Amino acid sequence: MTETSVLDLPERLSRGQRLLGIDPGSKTLGLAISDSALKIASPLETIQRTKFTQDAASLAKICHERRVGGLVIGLPVNMDGSEGPRCQSVRQFAANLADKAGFEQAIAFWDERLSTAAVQRFLIDEADMTRKRRAAVVDKMAAAYILQGALDAIAARARTAGDPTGSGSAP
């Protein structure tokens, strides 16, 4: 598997393709999808993890149905910036998607530090959700938070490259 920079994802996509954000946990995979303009991330669903082959099949089906050309996977970096066992596990999951499950989509990682905490805070403070309801949505919301961070970085790069629309293609 060759890791792609988030900033290089737009050039790896065909017209109309989207990005899938993944918040990988030990029990679930939170998923979010971008629009085809790569501007907005929306929570999609949460997959209960089972065996890798079943998880990969579920992801492959979603990628096919939603025209996904790239994956943005949350990387659980330690607060000091180092990578521990959880990062190794996520990197291995991504490698398995490419090597064992035959995923051809570009795969990029995004630092997900504090994403779940930020989403939990929002759901408690702003959305006033019960604990049970938060548990049902937090993973896909965290995936949207991760994916939106990547989309914002892509848009910022496009703006600094002379594209005021942030669409990724210079005038």
Backbone hydrogen bonds in HBPLUS format (Angstrom, degrees):
<---DONOR---> <-ACCEPTOR-->    atom                        ^
c    i                          cat <-CA-CA->   ^        H-A-AA   ^      H-
h    n   atom  resd res      DA  || num        DHA   H-A  angle D-A-AA Bond
n    s   type  num  typ     dist DA aas  dist angle  dist       angle   num
A0004-THR N   A0107-ILE O   2.92 MM 103  5.76 167.2  1.94 157.5 157.4     1
A0008-ASP N   A0005-SER O   2.93 MM   3  5.25 147.5  2.03 108.4 118.3     2
A0009-LEU N   A0006-VAL O   3.11 MM   3  5.35 160.3  2.15 108.7 114.9     3
A0012-ARG N   A0009-LEU O   2.84 MM   3  5.14 147.9  1.94 113.0 123.7     4
A0013-LEU N   A0010-PRO O   3.29 MM   3  5.40 161.4  2.32 103.8 109.4     5
A0017-GLN N   A0014-SER O   3.05 MM   3  5.65 162.7  2.08 140.9 141.3     6
A0018-ARG N   A0067-ARG O   2.88 MM  49  6.10 154.6  1.95 146.4 153.7     7
A0069-GLY N   A0018-ARG O   2.83 MM  51  5.75 162.7  1.86 156.8 158.9     8
A0034-SER N   A0019-LEU O   2.95 MM  15  5.31 150.4  2.04 157.9 160.6     9
A0020-LEU N   A0070-GLY O   2.94 MM  50  6.38 158.8  1.99 156.8 162.8    10
A0072-VAL N   A0020-LEU O   2.86 MM  52  6.11 163.9  1.89 151.9 153.8    11
A0021-GLY N   A0032-ALA O   2.74 MM  11  4.85 160.4  1.77 139.0 145.1    12
A0032-ALA N   A0021-GLY O   2.96 MM  11  4.85 147.1  2.07 136.9 139.6    13
A0022-ILE N   A0072-VAL O   2.84 MM  50  6.19 154.6  1.90 157.3 158.2    14
A0074-GLY N   A0022-ILE O   2.86 MM  52  6.12 173.1  1.87 177.8 176.1    15
A0023-ASP N   A0030-GLY O   2.80 MM   7  4.77 161.9  1.83 140.4 145.5    16
A0030-GLY N   A0023-ASP O   2.98 MM   7  4.77 167.0  2.00 137.3 134.9    17
A0025-GLY N   A0028-THR O   2.81 MM   3  5.12 151.6  1.89 168.1 170.3    18
A0049-ARG N   A0027-LYS O   2.80 MM  22  5.27 161.1  1.84 133.5 137.5    19
A0029-LEU N   A0047-ILE O   2.83 MM  18  5.08 146.0  1.95 143.8 154.0    20
A0047-ILE N   A0029-LEU O   2.92 MM  18  5.08 167.9  1.93 143.2 144.9    21
A0031-LEU N   A0045-GLU O   2.80 MM  14  5.29 150.0  1.89 168.5 178.7    22
A0044-LEU N   A0031-LEU O   2.81 MM  13  5.34 161.1  1.84 143.0 138.0    23
A0033-ILE N   A0042-SER O   2.85 MM   9  5.39 156.3  1.91 155.3 157.4    24
A0042-SER N   A0033-ILE O   2.83 MM   9  5.39 160.3  1.86 148.9 154.9    25
A0035-ASP N   A0040-ILE O   3.04 MM   5  5.77 128.0  2.33 147.4 162.0    26
A0038-LEU N   A0035-ASP O   3.09 MM   3  5.39 162.5  2.12 111.5 116.5    27
A0054-GLN N   A0051-LYS O   3.05 MM   3  5.40 121.1  2.41 106.9 121.0    28
A0055-ASP N   A0051-LYS O   2.95 MM   4  6.23 164.7  1.97 160.5 165.5    29
A0056-ALA N   A0052-PHE O   2.77 MM   4  5.94 166.4  1.79 161.7 165.1    30
A0057-ALA N   A0053-THR O   2.99 MM   4  6.09 150.6  2.08 136.4 144.6    31
A0058-SER N   A0054-GLN O   2.98 MM   4  6.23 156.0  2.04 148.7 154.5    32
A0059-LEU N   A0055-ASP O   2.99 MM   4  6.28 160.0  2.03 149.9 155.4    33
A0060-ALA N   A0056-ALA O   2.81 MM   4  5.99 157.6  1.86 149.8 156.4    34
A0061-LYS N   A0057-ALA O   3.01 MM   4  6.18 156.4  2.07 146.2 151.6    35
A0062-ILE N   A0058-SER O   3.12 MM   4  6.39 161.7  2.16 147.7 152.3    36
A0063-CYS N   A0059-LEU O   2.85 MM   4  6.08 162.0  1.88 153.3 158.7    37
A0064-HIS N   A0060-ALA O   2.95 MM   4  6.14 154.7  2.01 146.3 152.7    38
A0065-GLU N   A0061-LYS O   2.92 MM   4  6.12 172.4  1.92 155.7 157.7    39
A0066-ARG N   A0062-ILE O   2.88 MM   4  5.84 153.0  1.95 151.6 158.2    40
A0068-VAL N   A0063-CYS O   2.94 MM   5  4.64 170.7  1.95 139.2 142.3    41
A0106-ALA N   A0069-GLY O   3.35 MM  37  6.69 151.1  2.44 145.5 137.6    42
A0071-LEU N   A0106-ALA O   2.74 MM  35  6.17 161.1  1.77 164.1 170.5    43
A0108-ALA N   A0071-LEU O   2.86 MM  37  6.14 161.6  1.90 158.5 164.5    44
A0073-ILE N   A0108-ALA O   2.84 MM  35  6.25 165.7  1.86 160.9 161.3    45
A0110-TRP N   A0073-ILE O   2.96 MM  37  6.06 150.7  2.05 141.8 143.2    46
A0075-LEU N   A0110-TRP O   2.79 MM  35  5.63 163.4  1.81 143.8 145.1    47
A0077-VAL N   A0075-LEU O   2.82 MM   2  5.75 132.5  2.05 112.8  97.7    48
A0112-GLU N   A0075-LEU O   3.07 MM  37  5.44 176.4  2.07 134.3 134.6    49
A0078-ASN N   A0082-SER O   2.88 MM   4  5.34 158.8  1.93 173.7 171.0    50
A0081-GLY N   A0078-ASN O   2.85 MM   3  5.24 160.7  1.89 119.7 123.4    51
A0087-CYS N   A0084-GLY O   3.13 MM   3  5.50 123.1  2.47 106.7 119.6    52
A0088-GLN N   A0084-GLY O   3.19 MM   4  6.57 158.5  2.24 150.6 157.0    53
A0089-SER N   A0085-PRO O   2.96 MM   4  6.20 152.5  2.04 146.4 153.6    54
A0090-VAL N   A0086-ARG O   3.03 MM   4  6.32 155.3  2.09 146.3 152.3    55
A0091-ARG N   A0087-CYS O   2.84 MM   4  6.09 165.4  1.86 157.4 161.5    56
A0092-GLN N   A0088-GLN O   2.91 MM   4  6.08 150.7  2.00 143.2 151.5    57
A0093-PHE N   A0089-SER O   2.93 MM   4  6.18 151.2  2.01 143.5 151.6    58
A0094-ALA N   A0090-VAL O   3.00 MM   4  6.30 160.6  2.04 152.3 156.4    59
A0095-ALA N   A0091-ARG O   2.92 MM   4  6.16 158.4  1.97 145.6 152.0    60
A0096-ASN N   A0092-GLN O   2.82 MM   4  6.02 155.1  1.88 149.3 156.1    61
A0097-LEU N   A0093-PHE O   2.98 MM   4  6.30 146.7  2.09 144.7 153.8    62
A0098-ALA N   A0094-ALA O   3.15 MM   4  6.50 157.9  2.20 149.8 154.4    63
A0099-ASP N   A0095-ALA O   2.72 MM   4  5.84 174.5  1.72 160.9 162.6    64
A0100-LYS N   A0096-ASN O   2.84 MM   4  4.96 140.3  1.99 121.2 134.2    65
A0101-ALA N   A0096-ASN O   2.99 MM   5  6.40 149.7  2.08 158.7 165.9    66
A0103-PHE N   A0097-LEU O   2.88 MM   6  5.54 168.1  1.89 147.7 144.1    67
A0115-SER N   A0112-GLU O   2.93 MM   3  5.37 166.8  1.94 140.4 139.3    68
A0118-ALA N   A0114-LEU O   2.83 MM   4  5.93 159.0  1.87 151.5 156.8    69
A0119-VAL N   A0115-SER O   2.98 MM   4  6.19 160.2  2.02 150.0 155.3    70
A0120-GLN N   A0116-THR O   2.83 MM   4  6.00 163.3  1.86 150.6 155.7    71
A0121-ARG N   A0117-ALA O   2.94 MM   4  6.10 163.7  1.97 148.7 153.0    72
A0122-PHE N   A0118-ALA O   3.01 MM   4  6.24 159.4  2.05 145.4 150.9    73
A0123-LEU N   A0119-VAL O   2.87 MM   4  6.11 166.4  1.89 157.4 160.8    74
A0124-ILE N   A0120-GLN O   2.94 MM   4  6.15 147.8  2.05 150.1 158.7    75
A0125-ASP N   A0121-ARG O   2.78 MM   4  5.82 170.3  1.79 158.0 160.1    76
A0126-GLU N   A0122-PHE O   2.77 MM   4  5.21 146.4  1.89 135.6 147.1    77
A0127-ALA N   A0122-PHE O   3.14 MM   5  6.55 155.0  2.21 149.3 154.9    78
A0129-MET N   A0123-LEU O   2.98 MM   6  5.75 171.0  1.99 154.9 157.9    79
A0134-ARG N   A0130-THR O   2.90 MM   4  6.12 160.0  1.94 155.5 161.7    80
A0135-ALA N   A0131-ARG O   3.01 MM   4  6.20 158.4  2.06 147.3 152.5    81
A0136-ALA N   A0133-ARG O   3.11 MM   3  5.17 127.9  2.39  95.6 109.2    82
A0137-VAL N   A0134-ARG O   3.05 MM   3  5.34 140.8  2.21 105.5 116.3    83
A0138-VAL N   A0134-ARG O   2.81 MM   4  5.57 145.7  1.93 166.7 171.0    84
A0141-MET N   A0137-VAL O   2.99 MM   4  6.07 153.4  2.06 157.7 166.4    85
A0142-ALA N   A0138-VAL O   2.82 MM   4  5.93 150.6  1.91 144.6 152.5    86
A0143-ALA N   A0139-ASP O   3.00 MM   4  6.25 149.7  2.09 141.2 149.5    87
A0144-ALA N   A0140-LYS O   3.05 MM   4  6.27 148.4  2.15 136.5 144.4    88
A0145-TYR N   A0141-MET O   2.92 MM   4  6.21 150.1  2.01 144.8 153.3    89
A0146-ILE N   A0142-ALA O   2.92 MM   4  6.19 157.8  1.97 149.5 154.8    90
A0147-LEU N   A0143-ALA O   2.88 MM   4  6.07 169.2  1.89 150.8 154.1    91
A0148-GLN N   A0144-ALA O   2.78 MM   4  5.85 157.7  1.83 146.3 153.0    92
A0149-GLY N   A0145-TYR O   3.11 MM   4  6.26 151.3  2.19 140.0 147.1    93
A0150-ALA N   A0146-ILE O   3.19 MM   4  6.57 154.2  2.26 147.5 154.0    94
A0151-LEU N   A0147-LEU O   2.87 MM   4  6.18 159.9  1.91 153.5 159.5    95
A0152-ASP N   A0148-GLN O   2.82 MM   4  5.98 156.6  1.88 149.6 155.6    96
A0153-ALA N   A0149-GLY O   3.09 MM   4  6.30 150.4  2.18 141.2 148.8    97
A0154-ILE N   A0150-ALA O   2.98 MM   4  6.28 153.2  2.05 148.2 155.6    98
A0155-ALA N   A0151-LEU O   2.91 MM   4  6.18 159.7  1.96 149.6 154.9    99
A0156-ALA N   A0152-ASP O   2.90 MM   4  6.08 155.4  1.96 145.5 152.4   100
A0157-ARG N   A0153-ALA O   3.00 MM   4  6.20 155.7  2.06 144.7 150.8   101
A0158-ALA N   A0154-ILE O   3.01 MM   4  6.28 156.5  2.06 146.8 153.5   102
A0159-ARG N   A0155-ALA O   2.96 MM   4  6.24 153.0  2.03 148.1 155.2   103
A0160-THR N   A0156-ALA O   3.06 MM   4  6.32 159.0  2.10 148.8 153.8   104
A0161-ALA N   A0157-ARG O   2.96 MM   4  6.11 128.9  2.23 140.7 154.6   105
A0163-ASP N   A0158-ALA O   3.01 MM   5  5.46 151.9  2.09 155.6 153.9   106
A0162-GLY N   A0159-ARG O   3.19 MM   3  5.46 158.8  2.24 108.9 111.7   107
A0166-GLY N   A0163-ASP O   3.00 MM   3  5.51 147.2  2.11 114.3 123.7   108
